[in-house]
């Protein structure tokens, strides 16, 4: 199963997300759940960079792990754009989860301290 964890600040802003695991929906190279999650998450990161100029801190490996952390202290208008793009990513991932819930699970975690 793919595990997606969205981390929010106490005020509700997305500070980071992490994705790990495999969907095991189909054979490697034919797994539409893995492909969808990869396309949505990498697309969101690329959109953040292309549209806002912000380069998030990225960690990834070949075992299916991806994490993305939004830099702190962004200008308010840039931060709003980053948040909108990441909220769009969440909506897309939730759409995948609605259809393929046995293969992907999204969890939200809120920080206790800002």
MDTraj code that builds the backbone (N, CA, C; nanometers):
import mdtraj as md
import numpy as np

residues = "UNK UNK UNK UNK UNK UNK UNK UNK UNK UNK UNK UNK UNK UNK UNK UNK UNK UNK UNK UNK UNK UNK UNK UNK UNK UNK UNK UNK UNK UNK UNK UNK UNK UNK UNK UNK UNK UNK UNK UNK UNK UNK UNK UNK UNK UNK UNK UNK UNK UNK UNK UNK UNK UNK UNK UNK UNK UNK UNK UNK UNK UNK UNK UNK UNK UNK UNK UNK UNK UNK UNK UNK UNK UNK UNK UNK UNK UNK UNK UNK UNK UNK UNK UNK UNK UNK UNK UNK UNK UNK UNK UNK UNK UNK UNK UNK UNK UNK UNK UNK UNK UNK UNK UNK UNK UNK UNK UNK UNK UNK UNK UNK UNK UNK".split()
xyz = np.array([
    [0.0829, -0.1178, 0.0000],
    [0.0000, 0.0000, 0.0000],
    [0.0877, 0.1247, 0.0000],
    [0.0428, 0.2269, -0.0705],
    [0.1107, 0.3561, -0.0695],
    [0.0591, 0.4336, 0.0508],
    [0.1516, 0.4878, 0.1283],
    [0.1178, 0.5696, 0.2439],
    [0.1572, 0.7138, 0.2146],
    [0.0596, 0.8024, 0.2230],
    [0.0844, 0.9450, 0.2034],
    [0.0578, 1.0146, 0.3367],
    [0.1550, 1.0892, 0.3844],
    [0.1360, 1.1652, 0.5074],
    [0.1551, 1.3129, 0.4751],
    [0.0527, 1.3912, 0.5084],
    [0.0564, 1.5358, 0.4881],
    [0.0757, 1.6000, 0.6245],
    [0.1787, 1.6809, 0.6378],
    [0.2086, 1.7486, 0.7638],
    [0.1666, 1.8955, 0.7524],
    [0.0855, 1.9382, 0.8465],
    [0.0389, 2.0765, 0.8493],
    [0.0899, 2.1460, 0.9756],
    [0.1094, 2.2770, 0.9634],
    [0.1438, 2.3563, 1.0805],
    [0.0200, 2.3689, 1.1680],
    [0.0382, 2.4218, 1.2855],
    [-0.0736, 2.4419, 1.3774],
    [-0.1811, 2.5295, 1.3137],
    [-0.1400, 2.6233, 1.2290],
    [-0.2347, 2.7129, 1.1619],
    [-0.2964, 2.6515, 1.0366],
    [-0.2561, 2.5277, 1.0017],
    [-0.3176, 2.4580, 0.8886],
    [-0.2409, 2.4616, 0.7578],
    [-0.1299, 2.5289, 0.7546],
    [-0.0498, 2.5359, 0.6319],
    [0.0248, 2.4037, 0.6108],
    [0.0369, 2.3618, 0.4855],
    [0.1120, 2.2404, 0.4532],
    [0.2605, 2.2723, 0.4669],
    [0.3275, 2.1987, 0.5558],
    [0.4710, 2.2209, 0.5747],
    [0.5532, 2.1176, 0.4992],
    [0.4968, 1.9962, 0.4834],
    [0.5682, 1.8912, 0.4116],
    [0.4729, 1.7757, 0.3823],
    [0.5212, 1.6842, 0.3005],
    [0.4496, 1.5591, 0.2796],
    [0.5512, 1.4492, 0.2533],
    [0.5095, 1.3255, 0.2808],
    [0.5947, 1.2095, 0.2561],
    [0.5093, 1.0997, 0.1956],
    [0.5657, 1.0314, 0.0983],
    [0.4978, 0.9219, 0.0298],
    [0.5916, 0.8017, 0.0322],
    [0.5377, 0.6862, 0.0689],
    [0.6214, 0.5661, 0.0714],
    [0.5379, 0.4441, 0.0368],
    [0.6071, 0.3393, -0.0019],
    [0.5418, 0.2125, -0.0315],
    [0.5066, 0.1945, -0.1777],
    [0.4386, 0.0853, -0.2043],
    [0.3953, 0.0508, -0.3396],
    [0.2494, 0.0103, -0.3360],
    [0.1781, 0.0383, -0.4425],
    [0.0346, 0.0093, -0.4473],
    [0.0064, -0.1394, -0.4651],
    [0.0910, -0.2080, -0.5413],
    [0.0687, -0.3490, -0.5757],
    [-0.0680, -0.3701, -0.6404],
    [-0.1095, -0.2709, -0.7201],
    [-0.2349, -0.2811, -0.7945],
    [-0.2176, -0.3714, -0.9157],
    [-0.0995, -0.3624, -0.9779],
    [-0.0704, -0.4396, -1.0981],
    [0.0808, -0.4630, -1.1056],
    [0.1232, -0.5303, -1.2104],
    [0.2656, -0.5562, -1.2304],
    [0.3427, -0.4256, -1.2445],
    [0.4705, -0.4330, -1.2080],
    [0.5578, -0.3171, -1.2218],
    [0.5529, -0.2663, -1.3664],
    [0.5390, -0.1365, -1.3807],
    [0.5309, -0.0759, -1.5132],
    [0.3887, -0.0675, -1.5668],
    [0.2952, -0.1362, -1.5007],
    [0.1548, -0.1327, -1.5418],
    [0.0634, -0.0891, -1.4277],
    [0.1230, -0.0455, -1.3183],
    [0.0476, -0.0101, -1.1988],
    [-0.0017, 0.1344, -1.2093],
    [-0.1304, 0.1503, -1.2408],
    [-0.1855, 0.2845, -1.2616],
    [-0.1954, 0.3643, -1.1316],
    [-0.2067, 0.2969, -1.0185],
    [-0.2124, 0.3688, -0.8911],
    [-0.0755, 0.4306, -0.8611],
    [0.0293, 0.3525, -0.8733],
    [0.1650, 0.4059, -0.8528],
    [0.1939, 0.5186, -0.9520],
    [0.1579, 0.4964, -1.0761],
    [0.1830, 0.5979, -1.1786],
    [0.1061, 0.7265, -1.1491],
    [-0.0181, 0.7122, -1.1068],
    [-0.0990, 0.8293, -1.0755],
    [-0.0435, 0.9088, -0.9581],
    [-0.0083, 0.8385, -0.8520],
    [0.0468, 0.9047, -0.7337],
    [0.1794, 0.9727, -0.7683],
    [0.2627, 0.9046, -0.8449],
    [0.3908, 0.9640, -0.8857],
    [0.3693, 1.0881, -0.9716],
    [0.2802, 1.0790, -1.0686],
    [0.2548, 1.1923, -1.1580],
    [0.2001, 1.3124, -1.0811],
    [0.1059, 1.2871, -0.9927],
    [0.0445, 1.3960, -0.9162],
    [0.1463, 1.4615, -0.8228],
    [0.2226, 1.3819, -0.7492],
    [0.3155, 1.4380, -0.6507],
    [0.4346, 1.5081, -0.7165],
    [0.4954, 1.4438, -0.8138],
    [0.6086, 1.5070, -0.8843],
    [0.5604, 1.6284, -0.9634],
    [0.4423, 1.6173, -1.0226],
    [0.3846, 1.7312, -1.0955],
    [0.3621, 1.8506, -1.0044],
    [0.3153, 1.8262, -0.8828],
    [0.2932, 1.9356, -0.7879],
    [0.4252, 2.0017, -0.7489],
    [0.5263, 1.9205, -0.7230],
    [0.6581, 1.9755, -0.6884],
    [0.7123, 2.0584, -0.8040],
    [0.7017, 2.0059, -0.9249],
    [0.7486, 2.0797, -1.0429],
    [0.6705, 2.2088, -1.0620],
    [0.5383, 2.2049, -1.0375],
    [0.4551, 2.3247, -1.0509],
    [0.4942, 2.4305, -0.9480],
    [0.5195, 2.3878, -0.8250],
    [0.5643, 2.4820, -0.7210],
    [0.6897, 2.5539, -0.7676],
    [0.7850, 2.4795, -0.8195],
    [0.9101, 2.5398, -0.8643],
    [0.8897, 2.6298, -0.9862],
    [0.8155, 2.5813, -1.0859],
    [0.7984, 2.6575, -1.2099],
    [0.7141, 2.7838, -1.1910],
    [0.6119, 2.7762, -1.1083],
    [0.5186, 2.8882, -1.0943],
    [0.5644, 2.9886, -0.9893],
    [0.6259, 2.9401, -0.8810],
    [0.6621, 3.0306, -0.7719],
    [0.8119, 3.0573, -0.7614],
    [0.8929, 2.9736, -0.8238],
    [1.0376, 2.9869, -0.8112],
    [1.0929, 2.9254, -0.6835],
    [1.0045, 2.8680, -0.6012],
    [1.0453, 2.8048, -0.4759],
    [1.0956, 2.6640, -0.5045],
    [1.2093, 2.6298, -0.4480],
    [1.2632, 2.4951, -0.4605],
    [1.2483, 2.4240, -0.3268],
    [1.1490, 2.3331, -0.3168],
    [1.1317, 2.2596, -0.1915],
    [1.2493, 2.1647, -0.1672],
    [1.2668, 2.1271, -0.0425],
    [1.3673, 2.0274, -0.0066],
    [1.3081, 1.8900, -0.0373],
    [1.3731, 1.8159, -0.1245],
    [1.3221, 1.6871, -0.1721],
    [1.4157, 1.5754, -0.1284],
    [1.3561, 1.4656, -0.0847],
    [1.4292, 1.3401, -0.0606],
    [1.3534, 1.2320, -0.1344],
    [1.4244, 1.1472, -0.2053],
    [1.3582, 1.0344, -0.2692],
    [1.4575, 0.9217, -0.2913],
    [1.4010, 0.8003, -0.3054],
    [1.4854, 0.6868, -0.3388],
    [1.4075, 0.5916, -0.4291],
    [1.4757, 0.4905, -0.4757],
    [1.4152, 0.3994, -0.5728],
    [1.3172, 0.3004, -0.5106],
    [1.3059, 0.2998, -0.3783],
    [1.2131, 0.2065, -0.3145],
    [1.0730, 0.2653, -0.2986],
    [1.0476, 0.3800, -0.3614],
    [0.9146, 0.4385, -0.3579],
    [0.8965, 0.5481, -0.2553],
    [1.0058, 0.5976, -0.1969],
    [0.9961, 0.7033, -0.0964],
    [1.0167, 0.8400, -0.1594],
    [0.9296, 0.9354, -0.1224],
    [0.9432, 1.0744, -0.1661],
    [0.8994, 1.1630, -0.0504],
    [0.9814, 1.2596, -0.0149],
    [0.9383, 1.3599, 0.0817],
    [0.9679, 1.4980, 0.0255],
    [0.8828, 1.5908, 0.0629],
    [0.8943, 1.7283, 0.0147],
    [0.8668, 1.8207, 0.1320],
    [0.9595, 1.9119, 0.1582],
    [0.9434, 2.0083, 0.2657],
    [0.9455, 2.1483, 0.2066],
    [0.8446, 2.2270, 0.2433],
    [0.8341, 2.3648, 0.1961],
    [0.9288, 2.4513, 0.2786],
    [1.0093, 2.5350, 0.2119],
    [1.0982, 2.6235, 0.2875],
    [1.0173, 2.7172, 0.3780],
    [1.0746, 2.7509, 0.4914],
    [1.0091, 2.8440, 0.5835],
    [1.0341, 2.9873, 0.5389],
    [0.9579, 3.0786, 0.5950],
    [0.9762, 3.2235, 0.5761],
    [0.9609, 3.2675, 0.4309],
    [0.8618, 3.2131, 0.3626],
    [0.8325, 3.2593, 0.2270],
    [0.7488, 3.3864, 0.2347],
    [0.7624, 3.4707, 0.1333],
    [0.6794, 3.5901, 0.1248],
    [0.5334, 3.5464, 0.1175],
    [0.4441, 3.6221, 0.1770],
    [0.3041, 3.5809, 0.1910],
    [0.2382, 3.5429, 0.0585],
    [0.2579, 3.6229, -0.0460],
    [0.1922, 3.5912, -0.1742],
    [0.2508, 3.4646, -0.2379],
    [0.3788, 3.4413, -0.2202],
    [0.4418, 3.3197, -0.2716],
    [0.3923, 3.1992, -0.1913],
    [0.3845, 3.2153, -0.0613],
    [0.3368, 3.1081, 0.0258],
    [0.1946, 3.0662, -0.0136],
    [0.1088, 3.1631, -0.0416],
    [-0.0293, 3.1332, -0.0825],
    [-0.0325, 3.0495, -0.2102],
    [0.0528, 3.0825, -0.3052],
    [0.0577, 3.0066, -0.4307],
    [0.1078, 2.8639, -0.4063],
    [0.2110, 2.8516, -0.3245],
    [0.2643, 2.7188, -0.2915],
    [0.1551, 2.6354, -0.2255],
    [0.0849, 2.6947, -0.1302],
    [-0.0204, 2.6228, -0.0595],
    [-0.1323, 2.5803, -0.1539],
    [-0.1706, 2.6677, -0.2446],
    [-0.2763, 2.6345, -0.3406],
    [-0.2363, 2.5163, -0.4288],
    [-0.1131, 2.5170, -0.4754],
    [-0.0648, 2.4065, -0.5581],
    [-0.0621, 2.2754, -0.4796],
    [-0.0177, 2.2800, -0.3552],
    [-0.0124, 2.1577, -0.2737],
    [-0.1521, 2.1110, -0.2330],
    [-0.2433, 2.2042, -0.2091],
    [-0.3824, 2.1646, -0.1805],
    [-0.4433, 2.0964, -0.3026],
    [-0.4095, 2.1436, -0.4217],
    [-0.4544, 2.0782, -0.5446],
    [-0.4001, 1.9372, -0.5557],
    [-0.2755, 1.9188, -0.5152],
    [-0.2169, 1.7851, -0.5141],
    [-0.2955, 1.6939, -0.4202],
    [-0.3301, 1.7449, -0.3036],
    [-0.4052, 1.6645, -0.2067],
    [-0.5401, 1.6228, -0.2639],
    [-0.6098, 1.7145, -0.3292],
    [-0.7391, 1.6809, -0.3904],
    [-0.7211, 1.5691, -0.4931],
    [-0.6182, 1.5775, -0.5736],
    [-0.5921, 1.4729, -0.6734],
    [-0.5607, 1.3392, -0.6075],
    [-0.4789, 1.3405, -0.5026],
    [-0.4470, 1.2167, -0.4315],
    [-0.5708, 1.1583, -0.3635],
    [-0.6565, 1.2443, -0.3093],
    [-0.7802, 1.1957, -0.2469],
    [-0.8735, 1.1333, -0.3502],
    [-0.8719, 1.1863, -0.4705],
    [-0.9517, 1.1283, -0.5787],
    [-0.9029, 0.9871, -0.6101],
    [-0.7717, 0.9688, -0.6130],
    [-0.7145, 0.8350, -0.6342],
    [-0.7523, 0.7448, -0.5170],
    [-0.7439, 0.7974, -0.3951],
    [-0.7771, 0.7183, -0.2761],
    [-0.9239, 0.6744, -0.2774],
    [-1.0126, 0.7606, -0.3224],
    [-1.1555, 0.7257, -0.3287],
    [-1.1790, 0.6041, -0.4179],
    [-1.1079, 0.5972, -0.5276],
    [-1.1264, 0.4883, -0.6241],
    [-1.0449, 0.3642, -0.5897],
    [-0.9272, 0.3840, -0.5330],
    [-0.8333, 0.2737, -0.5098],
    [-0.7893, 0.2680, -0.3638],
    [-0.8828, 0.2812, -0.2718],
    [-0.8539, 0.2890, -0.1287],
    [-0.7817, 0.1696, -0.0698],
    [-0.7852, 0.0553, -0.1371],
    [-0.7111, -0.0609, -0.0878],
    [-0.5616, -0.0495, -0.1183],
    [-0.5260, 0.0512, -0.1997],
    [-0.3882, 0.0621, -0.2461],
    [-0.3189, 0.1916, -0.2044],
    [-0.3955, 0.2857, -0.1480],
    [-0.3371, 0.4132, -0.1053],
    [-0.4130, 0.4634, 0.0176],
    [-0.3363, 0.5149, 0.1151],
    [-0.3952, 0.5697, 0.2376],
    [-0.3310, 0.7047, 0.2650],
    [-0.4149, 0.8070, 0.2823],
    [-0.3669, 0.9416, 0.3122],
    [-0.3939, 0.9721, 0.4593],
    [-0.2918, 1.0223, 0.5272],
    [-0.3018, 1.0593, 0.6679],
    [-0.2588, 1.2047, 0.6828],
    [-0.3288, 1.2762, 0.7677],
    [-0.2940, 1.4156, 0.7956],
    [-0.2429, 1.4260, 0.9384],
    [-0.1327, 1.4988, 0.9550],
    [-0.0762, 1.5209, 1.0881],
    [-0.0563, 1.6705, 1.1071],
    [-0.0962, 1.7187, 1.2236],
    [-0.0837, 1.8603, 1.2553],
    [0.0206, 1.8794, 1.3620],
    [0.1103, 1.9743, 1.3404],
    [0.2137, 2.0063, 1.4384],
    [0.1491, 2.0730, 1.5603],
    [0.1979, 2.0416, 1.6755],
    [0.1456, 2.1012, 1.7982],
    [0.1992, 2.2426, 1.8200],
    [0.3193, 2.2684, 1.7692],
    [0.3860, 2.3972, 1.7896],
    [0.4194, 2.4574, 1.6546],
    [0.4002, 2.5884, 1.6411],
    [0.4356, 2.6563, 1.5150],
    [0.5852, 2.6693, 1.5014],
])
top = md.Topology()
chain = top.add_chain()
for i, resn in enumerate(residues, 1):
    res = top.add_residue(resn, chain, resSeq=i)
    for name in ("N", "CA", "C"):
        top.add_atom(name, md.element.get_by_symbol(name[0]), res)
traj = md.Trajectory(xyz[None], top)
